[in-house]
Amino acid sequence: MRKRIIFLIIICLFSFLFLGGSVLAANHYPVTITNFNEQGEAQTITFSKKPERVITTNQPPTELLLKLGLEDYMVGTAWLDNPILPELKEKYQQIPVLADRYPAKEIVIAKNPDLIIGWKSVFAANNLGSTSSWKQKGVKTFIQRNSGVKEKSSLENVFKDIRDLATIFAVEKRAAELIEPIEAKIDYIAQKTKGKEPVKVLILESSGNNKYRAYGQNSLVNDLVEKAGGENLVQKKANQSYGPENIIAKNPDVIISIYYLEQSQNQASLANNKVLANVKAIKDKRIVNTPLAETYAGGIRTINSIDRFAQAFYPELFE
């Protein structure tokens, strides 16, 4: 009798382990989130079940889904700004790459997706077309908040994207495990830098021909710089076009140089420019090369940039 009871208990445990997740997932739906169309207008989207054929068109959501363990639900991806994170490379290689940049609409349709996740720009008329056109095809869409649908980009928008995607896929616990270390890191940096004079920073991305995009107050990287204890010297909300004369006039303590695959890292070009030789950041060799995948739209790399910035701004505090 005792053996029979033990056997039944074991059977129940196995049933819970193998079926419990499915039951819990089934009870999770339907779920409704608020996202946006390509015009930045809020819209509610209801999911009656977990998406099963997902296409990600940009690197941050690609890496985020892989980190959340959702690779089995991904049928295509596209556009890397920087090499994929080493710890995700094996998973990434299992996902079909539909294009080096944005895929053609016909290629996406052929994959029969039920959800497309990406930046605002992918839903432009000359790319995949409007979110409403995909809705008419029965395909749901998700636009990252920091890709142009919100006026001011922020780390809080990154967290909201992560939480919403976790809700869509019923993986809220995994999302919390991603967000909590970032929040803890920010608190730690704030404690360490309390009372310190903010480091003066310029955030530049090369446009070629000795021109640079200088990131303004509304950018995500501005928020990351502030949370790392820095002050962005570009006080205007929008990004600005800068030449050497603007860099000299600002004379930053630190330059953050953002780069992507099509560029070489800009440290050498900045450091070797004789016109900029007396700029404090260049003279003191305080140029911080940072991949675009960490600083635009936002995802699992956000913690990397905050950590790197804090160490560059206050090396004596974060040895």
N, C-alpha and C positions, 0 to 999 in steps of 0.2 A: 504493500500500500504506500509506504513511504517513498519507494523508488518511483512509483507511478506519479505521485505528487511532484517530486523533483523533476521528472520528465515533462510534466505539463507546464511547470514553471519555466523550464528552459525553452519549450515551444513558444510560450507567450512572449518571452524576452526576444527571441528571434523574430517573431511576428512584429513586435513593436519596432525593432531595429530596421527591418526591411520594409515594413508598410507604414510605420508611424510617420515618416517624413512625407510620404505621399498624401496621407490623410491630413496632416497639418497644412501642407501646401494647398490642398483642395479647399480647406476651411478658410484659407487666407484670402481667397478671391470671392467676389470682385474687389478690386482696389481702384481708387481714383486719385490721380495726382494733377497738379497744375503745372503746365509747361507753356511753350510759346510757339507762335508761328514765325515765319521769317521777317515779319513786320514788327516783331517785338510785342505783339498782342497776346495777352494771357488766354489760355484755353484749357479746359478740363479734359482729361483723357482717362477713360475707364478701361481697365484690363480685366477680362473675365477669367483669364488663365495666364500662366507664365508664358512669355514669348518663347518660341522654339526655333525661329529662323531670323537671327539678328545680324544686321550689317552695321559695322562701325566705320565711319568715313574719316576719322582723325585719330591721331595717336593717343591723346589723353583718355578718351572713352575706351579705346582698344585695350590699353594697359589696365584700366580700371576693371573692366569686365573679366580680364584674365586673372587679375589679383583676387577678384571676388569668387573665382572658381567657376566661371560661367562659360568656359571655352566650348563645352558640348552644345551650347545653344547658338554659337556664332557660325554663320555660313559665309562670311566675307568681311574683309577689312581693306583699308587703303591709307595712303598718305602718311608716311613717317617723316617727322621733322628732324628726328635724331635717331641713332640706333636704338633698337628695342632694349629694354632693361635686361641684363644678363639672366636674372632669375626667372624671367618670363619667356626667354627665347625659345625654349623647347615647346611650350604651349603655343606660342605665336606661329611657329613653323607648321603647326597642324591646321591653321586657318587659311583658306584661300585668299591670296592678295589679288584684289580685283583690278587695281591700277596703282601706279606710282603716286599719282595725285588723285583727283576725284574720278571715279569710274563713270563711264557713259551710262545714261539712263537705261538703255537696252540691256546692258550687262547686269545692272541691279535688278531689273524686272525678271530676268532669266533665273536669278537665284531665288525667286519667290519669297521675299522676306515678309515677316509680319511686324518687324520693328526696325527702323533706321535711326541710329544715334550719331550725332555729329555736331558740327558748328553751324552757325547761321548761314555762312557763305555757301554751304553745300546745297541749300535749298533755294539758291538764286535761279533765275530763269535759264541762265546759260550753263547751269550744272544739272542738278537732279530735278529742278522745278519745285514749286511751292508745296508746303506741307498739306494744303487742302487737296492738291492733285493726288497726293499719295493716300490721303484719307478716302478719296473716291475709289481708290483701288483696294481699299481694305487694309492698308498698311499704316501702322501708327508711327509717329515720329517723336524724337526727343532731341531738343537743341540745348547745348550747354549754355548756362546763363552768362558766363563770362566771354562768350564768343560774339557778343554784339547785341543781344536782345535786352540786356539791362544797361542802363546809362553808366553806372559805376560798377566796375568789376571788384570782387572782394573774395577773401578766403571763405567768408560765410556762404557765398554763392556756391563755392566748391563743395562745401559740406552739404548744402541743400541738394545739389546734383547727386552726390553719393547716396544720401539718404533716400531720395526719390527712386533712384535706380534700384537700390536695395529693396524698397517696397515693391517695385514692379516684379522683382525676381524672388521675393520672399527670402532674402538673405540679410535681414536687418542686423543680426548679431555680427556678421562679418564686416558690415559697414562700420559698426561701432568700434570694432577692433582696428580699423584703419584710421578713424577720426581721433580716437582718444590719444594716441601717441603724438599727433600733431598738436593737439590742444595742450598736452603736457609739456611739449617742447617750447611752445610759445610762453607758457607760464614760467618755465625755467629761465628762458632768455630775459623775460621782463624782470625777474628777480635779480638776475646777475647784472643787468645794465641799469638798474634803478639809480637815478641821480646822475647818470652819465650825460655829457653833452652829446646830442645826436651827431653821428658822423654824416658829413655832407656828401651826397651821392648823385652821380649822373648815371642814368640807365640808357645805354646806347645800343642800337642795332644797325649794322652797316647797310647802307643803301647803294654803295659803290660810288666811285668817282669822288672820294673824300667827303661824302655826305652821309648823315646818320639820322635814323629815327630816334628821337629822344622821347622816352615814355613819360606820359603825364600822370596827373593825379587820379584819373579814372581807371588806370590800368591795374590789372591784378598784381603785376610785379611791384607797383608802388605800395600796395598793401603789404606785400611780403617784406619789402625793404623796411617799412615802418615797424612791422612786428619783430624784425631783427635788430631794431635800434638805430636805424638810419633815417635820414631826411632827404627826400627827393628834391633836388634843386630846381626841377621843372615845376613851377607852381600852377601852370595852366592845366585845365582838366584834360584836354585832348593831347594826343601825341604831337610833337613838333618836328620840323625838319631843321637839323643842326649842321653847321659846317665848323671848321677849326676855330673860327673867330668866336662862335658861341661857346665852345668848350673852354677856350682860354678865358672868356669873360666869367664863366661859372666857377672855374678853378676848383673842381671837386676834390675831396679827400680820397674818394674811391670811385672807380668807374666799373659798372657792371656791363659787360659786353655780351650781348645775347647773339647766339648763332644757331643756324640750322644746317641741314645736310648740304645744301647747295653752296654754302659759304665755307671758307676756312675760318678758323677762330681768329678774331680781330686783334688779339693781343699784340702780335708782331707789327701790324700796320699802324696801330696807335702808338706803340712804344718807339717805332722807328721813324715816326713823322717828326722831323726836326722843328717844324712850326709849333708842335705841342710839347717840346722838350721841357719847358718850365712849368707845365701844368702839374699841380701837386701830386695827383694820383699817378701820373706817368713817371715823374721824377722819383717818387717813393716806391715804384713798382707795385702799385695796388690796383691792378686790373683783374677783375673776377670774371673769368669766362663761364658763361651759364647757358645751357641748352634751352632752346625755345620750348621744348616739351615740358620744362619745369615751370615756365613763367607765363604761358598763355592758356586760357580756358581753365586749366587746373585739373589735378587728379592725384594719383598716388605719389607723384614726384614732388609735390609741394613741400613736403617736409625736408627734402634734400636741399632745396634752394634756401629755405629759411635757415637751416643749419649752416650752410656754406656762407651765407651773408653775415650771420652773426660772428662766425670765426674770422671772416675778413675784416669786419668793422672793429672788432675788439679782440685781437689775437691774444692779448695778455689775460683775458678773462676765460677764454675757451681753448686752452692749450691741450 
